[in-house]
């Protein structure tokens, strides 16, 4: 150990408090970096496990190979496991409605294939022999052909060819350019219905039907799925092994391993990680740079003396870097261990919530990766060395005499610290001295203010983001009036009502209803509209009729009459061919808040009105239908979870409820030309179980129209889980950044006061009382806090507003911009408290010193 290293260690021992605070800052920085990298690895591991569960754990598939090639690949040392199924062949799908998928593709699964390729049953069971077959549900939903369990299929199975070339499932259908050449007739009994196999590409020309395989050596064509020992070699392996054969990669799995060709996802993945690490490095550099800068300011005279006896700039820089390495040697290992332990606690807290989102039943577990740990340690070390090198480089360039005389520390002109007469009268002597000192040392104080600003902005904006998420979640909870929804557009009334009769009897269902929603125009006399309407649209034309946009929601008669009774209205007036309609007509409040119905201004005067209505899409030639409406204050039932079309936003809400039995009278000839939404809604004691049972019934019914069956309670649960996870990680991140900032502020203020010990001792020596001294310190605290808050709070409010606008544009259009006043209050109190505690600590240390010793202090 050379003399420069000994000097550095001596300086660290002399300033124990600063050294300890700097080590704490390094521990926090290393802990945050370790936590971020560990969580990133754990999350990717969770995504990989989830993708393997959903899509299979294979890496590459060879779609049309012979048994010899399959056996050769299975025995390859680079392959961990291999599974194959027989490509039995294609058969024409009779009556198919999708021109891009005119075939059935029959696959014969081996034992390994059942394990390697996920198959999810909807109903029935798996095939047990070559005479039984499993049919995917999208044959009915996408192809329009209903095949039920128990049906017998007789298929003319053969090969697809284009000229002399054989085509596989990877080759899309080529209308007019390919032929189907049957080679055998096979008969199967349907024993089960499954979801679309995940290994079937969206562009595949055949719906995959699955039976059991014959002996592998009897097959002439196989699809081989291989899992590699080293997945990172998948591209090289495929390039060397394919030999011109058709190859498909498991992109859904490889994407989360970072091995996909999806450059957008890879860029996003590394960009997010890079931004988080950059923020942590920024906060850490603030702390560690200040620590070394202050350390060198303390040792300025010492450095000047060393330079005067021949120390080179490189030796001086080496001394400071050695100090940084010593601090890193202590702080980084502790930080890494703390980061792993802390992230283990956080992951344990949120792992249960991860089971209900993205991949059902897949747990988020702590995954410790050596490369991730080394990356965190390397970034922490780089942060320390950068923070140490910059001030060391600056000091090494200073003239020797400036260092010895210490004339470099403050270089200002008299006018730079001039205080106005008003400020002197306002602040008094003590406040004026504090303000002058603030102006003399702007460079030091800027780092303190910036550190505080960073903490305030991060804390307030994160709190605002979480509040916006909570509002969006509460909005969904408030305005969801059913547990399970079935939405469709194209399904005819007859099949829908037949399906409804089956779904409403599912176990657990308490209430049910069906409906169709249609857009209408309504012509009303101008004098029936309220002043609130005319103030909104501007102008007033009492002698004219006004056309308004409205939506008619046709409910089943039972649900409609239940609403009538709930509102206390006579049921006889709302039944029959001339039944009255219920209408909710209010002016829209444009402040994106959730309100009670009674808070909205009325659109019409009076409680009842006559009007003429016309289906919007039927054109001007359709004769308007006269109706009588009762204006009520009620929450209308939610529409089913599937809507079409775009609609111009109106300054009012005008929704009419009508019984299903009035459809024939209110519909134009030939039926409604355009429907906004249609379907069924259910309330259930056990939404998850009821949804599963309904899904099986819908699949069994062979519904060919597009539909959406949604468990709203599950969607709300997922939303709440997202918010909980966001809360945990956001506040963990903020607390860690705030601790780094607090350490930075403590270190900077306390050491700055120590550097001013001669100045403060001089003030006490000329008679400044403890009361005046404390008042001067309090004024300095106020200057620090005021500057930080005057900058930090507006910036935080702006960032919060930008986050709100981003969510508003993204679709959360019923949330209000609300500043997180509680978080702002916490920020204000925290900033002032940190500064005050630091000042009390530092001043207490200074007061214990002897005034004569402080005046003679030469900073050695």
C-alpha positions in Angstrom: 0.0 0.0 0.0 1.6 3.3 -1.1 1.5 6.6 0.7 -1.5 7.9 -1.3 -3.6 5.0 -0.3 -2.7 5.5 3.3 -3.7 9.1 3.1 -7.0 8.2 1.6 -7.8 5.7 4.4 -6.7 8.2 7.0 -9.1 10.8 5.5 -12.0 8.2 5.5 -11.3 7.4 9.2 -11.2 11.1 10.1 -14.6 11.8 8.4 -16.4 8.7 9.7 -19.9 10.2 9.4 -19.5 11.1 5.8 -17.9 7.8 5.0 -20.7 5.8 6.7 -23.4 7.9 4.9 -21.6 7.3 1.5 -21.4 3.6 2.2 -25.1 3.6 3.0 -25.8 5.4 -0.3 -23.8 2.7 -2.1 -25.7 0.0 -0.3 -29.0 1.5 -1.3 -27.8 2.0 -4.9 -26.5 -1.6 -5.2 -29.7 -2.9 -3.5 -31.9 -1.1 -6.0 -29.9 -2.2 -9.0 -29.9 -5.8 -7.7 -33.6 -5.7 -7.0 -34.4 -4.3 -10.5 -32.2 -6.9 -12.3 -33.5 -9.8 -10.0 -37.1 -8.8 -10.6 -36.5 -8.5 -14.3 -35.1 -12.0 -14.4 -37.8 -13.4 -12.1 -40.5 -11.8 -14.3 -39.0 -13.2 -17.5 -38.7 -16.6 -15.8 -42.4 -16.3 -15.0 -43.3 -15.4 -18.5 -41.2 -18.3 -19.9 -42.9 -20.8 -17.6 -46.3 -19.3 -18.5 -45.6 -19.5 -22.3 -44.3 -23.1 -21.9 -47.6 -24.0 -20.1 -49.7 -22.4 -22.8 -47.7 -23.0 -26.0 -45.4 -25.9 -25.0 -41.8 -25.9 -24.0 -40.4 -26.8 -27.4 -38.0 -24.5 -29.2 -38.2 -25.5 -32.9 -40.5 -27.7 -35.0 -39.7 -29.5 -38.3 -43.2 -29.9 -39.9 -42.7 -32.5 -42.6 -39.9 -34.9 -42.0 -39.4 -38.7 -42.3 -38.9 -41.1 -39.4 -35.2 -41.4 -40.0 -34.7 -37.6 -39.6 -36.8 -37.6 -36.5 -34.8 -40.4 -34.9 -31.5 -38.7 -35.9 -32.6 -35.4 -34.2 -33.8 -37.2 -31.1 -30.4 -38.7 -30.6 -28.6 -35.4 -31.2 -26.5 -34.3 -28.2 -27.8 -30.8 -28.6 -31.4 -31.9 -28.1 -32.8 -32.3 -24.6 -36.1 -33.9 -25.7 -38.1 -34.5 -28.8 -41.7 -35.3 -29.5 -43.4 -36.1 -32.8 -46.9 -36.6 -34.2 -47.8 -38.3 -37.5 -49.1 -36.1 -40.3 -51.9 -38.4 -41.3 -53.2 -35.9 -43.9 -55.8 -33.4 -45.1 -59.5 -33.8 -45.8 -61.9 -31.3 -47.3 -64.2 -29.5 -44.8 -67.7 -29.8 -46.2 -69.7 -26.6 -45.6 -66.8 -24.6 -44.3 -67.3 -20.8 -44.3 -63.7 -19.6 -44.0 -62.2 -19.5 -47.5 -58.7 -19.4 -46.0 -59.2 -22.7 -44.1 -61.0 -25.2 -46.3 -59.4 -28.3 -44.8 -59.3 -30.6 -41.8 -55.8 -31.7 -40.8 -55.6 -35.0 -39.0 -52.6 -35.4 -36.6 -51.7 -38.7 -34.9 -50.2 -38.0 -31.4 -47.6 -40.2 -29.8 -47.2 -40.4 -26.0 -44.5 -37.8 -26.0 -46.6 -35.4 -28.1 -49.4 -35.4 -25.5 -46.9 -34.2 -22.9 -45.0 -31.7 -25.0 -47.9 -30.0 -26.8 -50.6 -28.5 -24.6 -54.2 -29.6 -25.4 -57.1 -28.1 -23.4 -60.3 -30.0 -23.4 -63.6 -28.1 -23.6 -65.8 -31.2 -23.4 -65.5 -34.9 -23.7 -62.2 -36.8 -23.4 -58.9 -37.5 -25.2 -58.8 -40.3 -27.9 -57.5 -43.6 -26.7 -57.1 -45.4 -30.1 -56.8 -44.7 -33.8 -60.5 -44.8 -34.3 -61.3 -41.9 -31.9 -60.6 -38.2 -32.6 -60.5 -34.8 -30.9 -62.1 -31.8 -32.7 -61.1 -28.2 -32.1 -63.8 -25.8 -31.1 -62.9 -23.3 -33.8 -64.1 -25.6 -36.5 -67.6 -24.3 -35.5 -66.7 -20.8 -34.3 -64.4 -20.0 -37.2 -65.3 -22.5 -39.9 -69.1 -22.6 -39.4 -69.4 -26.4 -39.2 -70.8 -27.9 -36.1 -69.3 -31.2 -35.0 -70.5 -32.6 -31.7 -69.2 -35.3 -29.3 -70.5 -38.7 -30.5 -70.6 -37.8 -34.2 -68.9 -40.1 -36.7 -66.6 -38.6 -39.3 -65.7 -40.3 -42.5 -62.9 -38.5 -44.2 -61.1 -38.9 -47.5 -57.6 -38.1 -46.2 -54.7 -37.2 -48.5 -52.0 -34.7 -49.3 -51.9 -31.1 -50.5 -49.6 -30.5 -53.4 -48.7 -27.6 -55.6 -47.2 -29.2 -58.7 -44.8 -31.8 -57.4 -44.2 -30.0 -54.1 -46.0 -31.2 -51.0 -47.5 -28.5 -48.8 -47.6 -28.5 -45.0 -49.6 -26.6 -42.3 -47.0 -23.8 -42.5 -48.0 -23.1 -46.1 -51.2 -21.0 -46.4 -54.0 -22.0 -48.6 -53.4 -21.3 -52.3 -56.7 -21.0 -54.1 -56.5 -22.4 -57.6 -52.8 -23.2 -57.3 -53.0 -26.4 -55.2 -54.7 -29.8 -55.2 -55.9 -32.2 -52.5 -55.1 -35.7 -53.5 -57.0 -38.2 -51.3 -55.1 -41.5 -50.6 -57.3 -43.3 -48.0 -60.7 -43.1 -46.4 -60.7 -43.1 -42.6 -63.6 -43.2 -40.1 -63.4 -41.6 -36.7 -65.7 -41.2 -33.7 -65.6 -37.8 -32.1 -64.8 -38.2 -28.3 -63.9 -34.7 -27.3 -63.9 -31.0 -28.2 -60.7 -29.0 -27.4 -59.5 -25.4 -27.8 -57.5 -24.4 -30.9 -54.2 -26.2 -30.5 -51.5 -23.6 -29.8 -49.1 -25.2 -32.2 -51.5 -24.5 -35.1 -50.5 -21.3 -36.8 -53.2 -18.7 -37.5 -52.4 -19.0 -41.2 -52.6 -22.8 -41.3 -55.1 -24.0 -44.0 -56.4 -26.9 -41.9 -58.2 -27.2 -38.6 -56.2 -29.7 -36.6 -58.0 -32.8 -35.5 -56.1 -35.1 -33.2 -56.1 -38.9 -32.9 -53.6 -41.4 -31.6 -50.6 -42.4 -33.8 -49.7 -45.6 -35.4 -46.2 -47.0 -34.9 -43.7 -44.3 -35.8 -41.8 -46.5 -38.3 -45.1 -47.0 -40.2 -45.5 -43.2 -40.7 -44.2 -41.5 -43.8 -44.5 -37.9 -42.6 -44.0 -36.5 -39.1 -44.0 -33.2 -37.4 -41.1 -33.1 -34.9 -40.9 -30.7 -31.9 -37.5 -30.4 -30.3 -36.3 -28.8 -27.0 -32.6 -27.9 -27.0 -30.1 -28.3 -24.2 -28.9 -24.7 -24.9 -31.8 -22.6 -26.2 -29.5 -19.7 -27.1 -28.2 -21.9 -29.9 -31.6 -22.4 -31.5 -31.0 -20.2 -34.6 -27.6 -21.9 -35.3 -29.1 -25.3 -34.6 -32.0 -24.7 -37.0 -29.7 -23.4 -39.7 -27.4 -26.5 -39.5 -30.1 -29.2 -39.0 -33.0 -28.1 -41.3 -31.4 -28.9 -44.6 -34.1 -27.1 -46.5 -37.0 -28.5 -44.5 -39.9 -26.4 -43.2 -39.0 -25.1 -39.7 -41.2 -23.1 -37.2 -39.8 -21.5 -34.0 -41.8 -21.2 -30.8 -41.7 -17.4 -30.9 -44.1 -17.1 -27.9 -41.5 -18.9 -25.7 -38.3 -17.6 -27.3 -39.5 -13.9 -27.0 -39.2 -14.0 -23.3 -35.8 -15.7 -23.4 -34.6 -12.7 -25.5 -34.1 -15.1 -28.5 -36.9 -13.9 -30.7 -36.6 -12.0 -33.9 -39.2 -9.6 -32.5 -37.0 -6.5 -32.5 -39.8 -4.2 -31.2 -40.3 -6.4 -28.1 -36.6 -6.8 -27.5 -36.1 -3.0 -27.8 -38.9 -2.3 -25.4 -37.6 -4.9 -22.9 -34.1 -3.5 -22.8 -35.3 0.2 -23.0 -37.5 -0.2 -19.9 -34.7 -1.8 -18.0 -32.2 0.8 -19.2 -34.4 3.7 -18.1 -34.9 2.3 -14.6 -31.2 1.6 -14.2 -30.4 5.1 -15.5 -32.7 6.7 -12.9 -31.1 4.8 -10.1 -27.6 5.7 -11.4 -28.7 9.3 -11.6 -29.8 9.4 -8.0 -26.8 7.4 -6.8 -24.3 9.6 -8.7 -25.9 12.7 -7.0 -25.1 11.2 -3.6 -21.7 9.6 -4.3 -20.4 12.5 -6.4 -21.2 15.0 -3.7 -19.6 12.8 -1.1 -16.3 12.7 -3.0 -16.5 16.3 -4.0 -16.9 17.3 -0.4 -14.2 15.0 0.6 -11.8 16.6 -1.8 -12.9 20.1 -0.7 -11.9 19.0 2.9 -8.6 17.9 1.6 -7.9 20.7 -0.7 -4.9 22.0 1.3 -3.6 18.5 1.8 -3.8 17.9 -2.0 -1.9 21.2 -2.6 0.8 20.1 -0.3 1.1 16.7 -1.9 1.3 18.4 -5.3 4.0 20.8 -4.1 6.3 17.9 -3.1 5.9 16.1 -6.5 2.6 14.2 -6.5 1.3 13.8 -10.1 -2.3 14.3 -11.2 -2.5 10.6 -11.9 -1.4 9.7 -8.4 -4.0 12.1 -6.9 -6.7 10.6 -9.0 -5.6 7.2 -8.1 -5.9 8.1 -4.4 -9.5 9.2 -4.9 -10.4 6.1 -7.0 -8.8 3.9 -4.3 -11.1 5.5 -1.8 -14.1 4.7 -4.1 -13.0 1.1 -4.4 -12.8 0.8 -0.6 -16.3 2.1 -0.2 -17.5 -0.1 -3.0 -15.8 -3.2 -1.4 -17.9 -2.6 1.7 -21.2 -1.3 0.2 -21.7 -3.4 -2.9 -21.7 -6.9 -1.4 -24.1 -5.7 1.4 -26.3 -4.0 -1.2 -26.5 -7.0 -3.4 -27.5 -9.2 -0.5 -30.1 -6.7 0.7 -31.5 -6.3 -2.9 -32.0 -10.1 -3.2 -33.5 -10.4 0.2 -35.8 -7.3 -0.3 -37.0 -8.5 -3.7 -37.7 -11.9 -2.2 -40.0 -10.3 0.3 -41.7 -8.2 -2.4 -42.2 -11.2 -4.7 -43.6 -13.3 -1.9 -46.2 -10.5 -1.3 -47.3 -10.3 -4.9 -46.9 -13.9 -6.2 -50.4 -14.8 -5.2 -51.8 -12.0 -7.4 -49.7 -13.1 -10.4 -51.6 -16.4 -10.4 -54.7 -14.6 -11.5 -53.2 -12.6 -14.4 -51.6 -13.5 -17.7 -51.1 -17.3 -17.0 -53.5 -19.1 -14.6 -51.8 -21.2 -12.0 -48.2 -20.1 -12.8 -46.5 -18.6 -9.8 -44.0 -15.7 -9.8 -40.9 -17.0 -7.9 -37.6 -15.4 -6.9 -35.0 -16.3 -9.5 -31.4 -15.4 -8.7 -29.2 -15.1 -11.8 -25.4 -14.8 -11.5 -25.2 -12.7 -14.7 -27.9 -10.3 -13.3 -26.0 -10.0 -10.0 -22.7 -9.3 -11.8 -24.5 -6.7 -13.9 -25.8 -4.9 -10.8 -22.4 -5.1 -9.1 -20.7 -3.8 -12.3 -23.1 -0.9 -12.7 -22.7 0.0 -9.0 -19.0 0.0 -9.3 -19.1 2.1 -12.4 -21.4 4.5 -10.6 -18.8 4.8 -7.8 -15.8 5.3 -10.1 -17.6 7.9 -12.3 -18.7 9.8 -9.1 -15.1 9.7 -7.8 -13.3 10.4 -11.0 -15.1 13.6 -12.0 -14.2 15.6 -8.8 -10.7 14.0 -8.7 -10.1 15.2 -12.2 -11.2 18.7 -11.4 -9.0 19.0 -8.2 -6.0 17.5 -10.0 -6.1 20.4 -12.4 -6.2 23.1 -9.8 -3.0 25.3 -9.3 -0.9 24.3 -6.3 -1.0 27.7 -4.5 -4.8 27.9 -4.9 -5.1 24.6 -3.1 -2.7 25.5 -0.3 -4.3 28.9 0.3 -7.8 27.5 -0.3 -8.7 30.4 -2.5 -10.5 28.2 -5.0 -13.5 27.3 -3.0 -15.6 30.4 -3.3 -15.0 33.0 -6.1 -17.7 35.6 -6.2 -18.0 39.3 -6.8 -19.4 41.6 -4.2 -22.5 42.2 -6.3 -23.3 38.5 -6.5 -24.2 38.3 -2.9 -25.8 41.8 -2.5 -29.0 41.7 -0.5 -31.8 44.3 -1.1 -32.9 46.6 1.7 -36.3 45.1 1.7 -34.8 41.6 2.2 -32.6 42.8 5.0 -35.6 44.4 6.8 -37.7 41.3 6.1 -35.2 38.6 7.1 -33.1 40.5 9.7 -29.4 40.1 10.2 -29.5 36.3 10.7 -31.7 35.8 7.6 -29.4 38.1 5.5 -26.4 36.1 6.5 -28.1 32.9 5.6 -29.2 34.3 2.2 -25.7 35.6 1.5 -24.2 32.2 2.2 -26.8 30.6 0.0 -25.7 32.9 -2.9 -22.0 32.4 -2.2 -22.2 28.6 -2.5 -24.7 28.1 -5.3 -22.9 25.1 -6.8 -23.2 23.1 -3.6 -26.7 24.0 -2.9 -27.9 23.2 -6.4 -27.0 19.6 -5.8 -29.1 19.5 -2.6 -32.0 21.2 -4.3 -31.9 18.9 -7.3 -31.8 15.8 -5.0 -34.8 17.0 -3.2 -36.6 17.9 -6.4 -36.0 14.4 -7.8 -37.4 12.8 -4.7 -40.5 15.1 -4.7 -41.2 14.5 -8.4 -40.9 10.8 -8.2 -43.0 10.4 -5.1 -45.8 12.7 -6.2 -46.1 11.4 -9.8 -46.0 7.8 -8.8 -48.8 8.5 -6.3 -50.8 10.3 -9.0 -50.4 7.3 -11.3 -51.6 4.9 -8.7 -54.6 7.1 -8.0 -55.5 7.1 -11.7 -55.3 3.3 -11.7 -57.6 3.1 -8.7 -60.1 5.5 -10.3 -60.2 3.4 -13.4 -60.7 0.2 -11.4 -63.4 1.8 -9.2 -65.1 3.0 -12.4 -65.2 -0.5 -13.7 -66.6 -1.8 -10.4 -69.3 0.8 -10.1 -70.6 0.5 -13.7 -70.6 -3.2 -14.0 -74.2 -4.4 -13.4 -73.6 -8.1 -14.3 -71.1 -10.8 -13.5 -71.1 -12.7 -16.9 -71.8 -11.3 -20.3 -72.3 -12.9 -23.7 -72.1 -10.5 -26.5 -72.7 -11.0 -30.2 -73.7 -9.0 -33.3 -74.5 -11.5 -36.1 -76.4 -14.2 -34.1 -80.1 -14.5 -35.0 -82.7 -14.0 -32.3 -84.0 -17.6 -32.5 -80.6 -19.4 -31.8 -79.7 -16.7 -29.2 -82.9 -17.2 -27.2 -82.5 -21.0 -27.5 -79.0 -20.7 -26.1 -80.3 -18.3 -23.4 -82.7 -20.9 -22.2 -79.7 -23.3 -21.6 -77.3 -20.7 -20.1 -79.8 -19.2 -17.6 -80.2 -22.6 -15.9 -76.4 -23.0 -15.3 -75.7 -23.8 -11.6 -75.0 -20.6 -9.6 -76.9 -18.2 -11.9 -79.3 -16.0 -9.9 -80.5 -13.4 -12.4 -80.4 -13.3 -16.2 -81.6 -11.2 -19.1 -81.1 -10.7 -22.8 -81.2 -7.5 -24.8 -80.4 -5.8 -28.1 -79.2 -2.2 -28.4 -80.1 -0.1 -31.5 -79.3 3.6 -32.3 -82.3 5.8 -33.0 -83.0 9.4 -33.8 -85.7 11.1 -31.8 -87.7 14.2 -32.9 -89.0 16.3 -30.0 -90.5 19.8 -29.7 -87.9 22.5 -28.9 -89.9 23.8 -25.9 -89.6 20.4 -24.1 -85.8 20.9 -23.8 -84.4 22.4 -20.6 -82.3 25.5 -20.3 -79.3 23.3 -19.5 -79.5 21.9 -23.1 -79.8 25.3 -24.8 -76.9 26.7 -22.7 -74.8 23.8 -23.8 -75.6 24.0 -27.6 -76.0 27.7 -27.7 -79.1 29.6 -29.2 -82.8 28.9 -28.7 -85.4 28.1 -31.4 -88.8 27.5 -29.5 -90.9 27.0 -32.7 -88.7 24.3 -34.2 -88.4 20.5 -33.7 -85.1 19.1 -32.6 -83.6 15.8 -33.7 -81.6 14.0 -30.9 -79.5 10.9 -31.0 -80.6 8.1 -28.6 -80.1 4.5 -28.0 -83.0 2.0 -27.4 -82.1 -0.9 -25.2 -84.7 -3.7 -25.8 -84.8 -5.9 -22.6 -86.5 -9.2 -22.2 -90.0 -8.5 -20.8 -89.2 -10.0 -17.4 -86.2 -7.7 -16.8 -88.2 -4.7 -18.2 -91.1 -5.2 -15.8 -88.7 -5.8 -12.9 -87.3 -2.3 -13.5 -90.8 -0.8 -13.7 -91.7 -2.4 -10.4 -88.5 -1.3 -8.8 -89.3 2.3 -9.8 -92.8 2.0 -8.3 -94.6 2.5 -11.6 -97.9 0.7 -12.5 -97.1 -2.4 -14.6 -100.3 -2.3 -16.6 -99.2 1.0 -18.4 -95.9 -0.6 -19.4 -97.2 -3.8 -21.0 -99.0 -4.5 -24.3 -98.6 -3.1 -27.8 -98.9 0.5 -26.6 -96.6 0.1 -23.6 -94.8 3.2 -22.3 -91.0 3.3 -22.5 -88.6 4.2 -19.7 -86.1 6.9 -20.6 -83.0 8.3 -18.8 -82.3 11.7 -20.4 -79.6 13.8 -18.7 -77.0 16.4 -19.7 -73.5 14.9 -19.7 -71.1 16.2 -17.1 -67.8 16.8 -18.9 -65.4 16.6 -16.0 -64.7 12.8 -16.2 -66.1 12.1 -12.7 -68.3 9.4 -11.4 -71.7 10.9 -10.3 -75.0 9.8 -9.0 -77.8 10.0 -11.5 -79.5 12.8 -9.5 -76.5 15.0 -9.9 -77.0 15.3 -13.7 -79.1 18.1 -15.1 -82.3 17.0 -16.9 -82.5 17.1 -20.7 -86.3 17.4 -20.9 -88.9 19.3 -18.9 -91.5 17.2 -17.2 -91.8 13.6 -16.3 -93.5 12.2 -19.4 -93.3 13.1 -23.1 -94.4 12.0 -26.5 -91.9 11.7 -29.3 -91.3 10.2 -32.7 -88.4 7.8 -33.1 -86.6 6.3 -36.2 -83.8 3.7 -36.3 -80.7 5.7 -37.2 -79.4 3.5 -39.9 -82.7 3.1 -41.8 -82.5 6.5 -43.5 -84.9 9.4 -43.9 -87.5 7.3 -45.8 -88.5 5.2 -42.8 -91.7 6.4 -41.1 -91.2 7.6 -37.5 -92.9 5.6 -34.8 -94.8 7.6 -32.1 -93.9 6.5 -28.5 -94.7 7.8 -25.0 -91.8 7.8 -22.6 -91.6 8.2 -18.8 -88.5 10.1 -17.7 -86.9 8.3 -14.8 -83.8 8.6 -12.6 -82.2 5.2 -12.7 -79.0 3.4 -13.7 -79.7 1.5 -16.9 -78.4 -2.1 -17.3 -74.9 -2.5 -18.8 -74.9 -3.5 -22.5 -73.3 -6.9 -23.4 -69.5 -7.0 -23.9 -69.4 -6.6 -27.7 -70.2 -3.4 -29.6 -69.6 -2.2 -33.1 -69.4 1.1 -34.8 -68.2 4.5 -33.8 -70.5 7.2 -32.4 -70.2 10.9 -32.2 -70.1 12.1 -28.6 -73.2 14.2 -27.6 -73.4 16.7 -24.8 -76.3 14.6 -23.3 -77.2 11.0 -22.3 -80.4 9.8 -23.9 -81.1 6.1 -23.4 -84.5 4.4 -23.6 -85.5 1.0 -22.2 -88.2 -1.0 -24.1 -89.7 -4.5 -23.7 -88.5 -7.1 -26.1 -92.2 -7.6 -27.3 -92.1 -4.1 -28.9 -89.3 -5.0 -31.3 -91.6 -5.8 -34.1 -93.5 -2.5 -33.8 -90.5 -0.3 -33.5 -88.2 -2.1 -36.0 -88.3 -1.1 -39.7 -89.5 -3.5 -42.3 -86.9 -6.2 -42.8 -85.5 -5.8 -39.3 -82.8 -3.5 -37.9 -80.2 -2.6 -40.5 -77.6 -2.0 -37.8 -77.2 -3.1 -34.2 -74.9 -1.6 -31.7 -74.8 -4.5 -29.2 -76.7 -7.8 -28.6 -76.5 -10.6 -26.1 -77.2 -11.9 -22.6 -76.1 -10.9 -19.1 -76.1 -13.0 -15.9 -75.5 -12.5 -12.2 -74.0 -15.6 -10.5 -72.9 -16.7 -7.0 -69.9 -18.5 -8.6 -68.9 -16.5 -11.7 -65.8 -18.6 -12.5 -67.7 -21.9 -12.4 -70.7 -20.6 -14.2 -68.5 -19.1 -17.0 -66.8 -22.4 -17.5 -70.1 -24.3 -17.7 -71.5 -21.7 -20.1 -68.4 -22.0 -22.3 -68.9 -25.7 -22.6 -72.6 -25.1 -23.5 -71.7 -22.5 -26.2 -69.1 -24.8 -27.7 -71.5 -27.7 -27.7 -74.1 -25.5 -29.4 -71.7 -25.0 -32.2 -72.2 -21.2 -32.4 -70.7 -20.0 -35.7 -71.3 -16.2 -35.2 -68.6 -14.1 -33.6 -69.2 -13.8 -29.9 -67.5 -12.7 -26.6 -68.2 -14.6 -23.4 -66.7 -12.6 -20.5 -66.4 -13.2 -16.8 -66.6 -9.5 -15.6 -65.6 -10.5 -12.0 -62.4 -12.1 -13.3 -61.6 -8.9 -15.3 -62.2 -6.8 -12.3 -60.0 -9.1 -10.2 -57.2 -8.8 -12.8 -57.6 -5.1 -12.7 -57.3 -5.0 -8.9 -54.3 -7.3 -9.1 -52.5 -5.0 -11.6 -53.1 -2.1 -9.2 -51.8 -4.0 -6.2 -48.7 -5.1 -8.1 -48.2 -1.5 -9.4 -48.6 -0.2 -5.9 -46.0 -2.6 -4.4 -43.3 -2.0 -7.0 -43.9 1.7 -7.4 -43.7 2.5 -3.7 -40.8 0.2 -3.2 -38.9 2.0 -5.9 -39.9 5.4 -4.5 -38.9 4.6 -1.0 -35.5 3.4 -2.2 -34.9 6.5 -4.3 -36.1 8.7 -1.4 -33.7 7.0 1.0 -30.8 7.7 -1.5 -32.0 11.3 -1.7 -32.2 11.7 2.1 -28.7 10.3 2.5 -27.5 12.7 -0.2 -29.1 15.7 1.5 -27.8 14.7 4.9 -24.3 14.1 3.6 -24.2 17.3 1.6 -25.7 19.7 4.2 -23.8 18.2 7.2 -20.4 18.4 5.4 -21.1 21.8 4.0 -21.7 23.1 7.5 -18.5 21.4 8.6 -16.6 23.2 5.8 -18.0 26.4 7.2 -16.9 25.7 10.8 -14.4 28.6 10.7 -17.0 31.0 9.4 -19.6 29.9 12.0 -17.0 30.0 14.8 -16.2 33.6 13.8 -19.8 34.6 14.0 -20.1 33.1 17.5 -16.8 34.7 18.5 -18.1 38.2 17.8 -21.1 37.7 20.0 -23.8 35.9 18.0 -26.1 34.2 20.5 -27.3 30.7 20.3 -30.8 32.0 19.5 -29.6 34.1 16.6 -27.4 31.3 15.4 -30.3 28.9 15.5 -32.5 31.4 13.6 -29.9 31.7 10.9 -29.9 28.0 10.5 -33.7 27.8 10.4 -33.7 30.5 7.6 -31.2 28.4 5.7 -33.5 25.3 6.1 -36.4 27.4 4.8 -34.3 28.5 1.7 -33.4 24.9 0.9 -37.0 23.6 1.3 -38.6 26.5 -0.5 -36.3 26.2 -3.5 -36.8 22.5 -3.7 -40.6 22.7 -3.3 -41.0 25.7 -5.7 -39.4 23.7 -8.4 -40.4 20.1 -7.5 -44.1 20.6 -6.9 -44.9 22.3 -10.3 -42.8 19.7 -12.1 -44.5 16.9 -10.2 -48.0 18.4 -11.0 -47.0 18.7 -14.7 -45.8 15.1 -14.8 -49.0 13.9 -13.0 -51.1 15.7 -15.6 -49.2 14.2 -18.5 -49.7 10.7 -17.0 -53.4 11.5 -16.6 -53.6 12.6 -20.3 -51.8 9.5 -21.4 -54.4 7.3 -19.6 -57.2 9.5 -20.9 -56.0 9.0 -24.5 -55.5 5.3 -23.8 -59.2 4.8 -23.0 -59.7 5.7 -19.3 -62.2 8.4 -20.2 -64.2 8.5 -16.9 -61.4 9.4 -14.5 -60.8 12.9 -13.1 -57.5 14.6 -12.8 -56.9 14.8 -9.1 -53.6 15.9 -7.5 -52.5 13.5 -4.8 -52.7 16.1 -2.0 -51.8 13.6 0.7 -48.6 12.7 -1.1 -47.8 16.4 -1.7 -48.3 17.0 2.0 -46.0 14.1 2.8 -43.4 15.4 0.4 -43.5 18.9 1.9 -43.2 17.6 5.4 -40.5 15.1 4.5 -38.3 17.7 2.7 -38.5 20.1 5.7 -38.0 17.3 8.2 -34.9 15.9 6.4 -33.3 19.3 6.2 -34.2 20.2 9.8 -32.8 16.9 11.2 -29.6 17.3 9.2 -29.2 20.9 10.4 -29.8 20.0 14.1 -27.3 17.2 13.8 -24.6 19.2 12.1 -25.1 22.3 14.3 -25.0 20.2 17.4 -21.7 18.8 16.4 -20.3 22.3 15.6 -21.5 23.8 18.9 -19.5 21.1 20.8 -16.3 22.3 19.2 -14.0 24.9 20.8 -14.3 28.3 19.0 -10.5 28.9 19.1 -9.7 25.5 17.6 -12.3 26.1 14.8 -10.8 29.6 14.0 -7.3 28.1 13.8 -8.6 25.2 11.7 -6.5 24.7 8.6 -8.6 21.8 7.2 -5.8 19.3 7.6 
